[in-house]
Amino acid sequence: MKFLFDLGGVFFDWDPNHFYKEIIKNKHEREYFLKNICNDAWNIEQDRGRLIKDAENELVIKHPNFKQEIIMYYKNHRKMFRGIFDESVKILKNLKLKQYECYVLSNWSWETFIGMEKDFPFLKLFDDLIISGNEKMIKPNKEIYNLAISRFNLIPKETVFIDDKIENINTAQRLGFKTIHLNNPELITSEINKYI
């Protein structure tokens, strides 16, 4: 058995609200900003490989009154981490001790991923990583899964895919992967132990 992990929601507790609650004090204004301006649909395009400067410029033109807040988004990306899920790091270390191959398939901007392995050394435990921004493709599109299958020499029915988003799990299941839809990171050890 091999293991293919997502990062956000599995290892990293990441939430822009964690940073912006100190920047935009008014709750309704902050919710509007994160839902309608620097929202998930905008952010996913950086995960797909769009340059941050291009993404910022696009929004500043549309929302000049929020220019400062928009520019702060990626400059403070690491401050949006509320923490790391320790249980996930623990099971990763255990899997590697038992000589299981462990890989990453994550939607993440290549620019914000620079330096992550230095700042979070547990990432070096993985046998290899696919970061979507580097590949100009994202989950849940099947192309990036097929890239993982090829690059990591995976046999889907002998690989467990772990992700917090159901749309990503659904694609993995259609391709024949065993899956863990991780709603609660504290359950990752018991879920993975079903396969080892």
Buried (B, 14 or more C-beta within 10 A) or exposed (E): BBBBBBBBBBBBBBBBBBBBEEBBEEEEEBEEBBEEBBEEEBBBBBBBBBBBEEBBEBBBEEBEEBEEBBBBBBEBBBBBBEEBBEBBBEBBEBBBEEEBBBBBBBBBBBBBBEEBBEEBEBBEBBEEBBBBBEBEBBBBEBEBBBBBBEEBEBEBEEBBBBBBBEEBBBBBBEBEBBBBBBEEBEEBEEBBEEBE
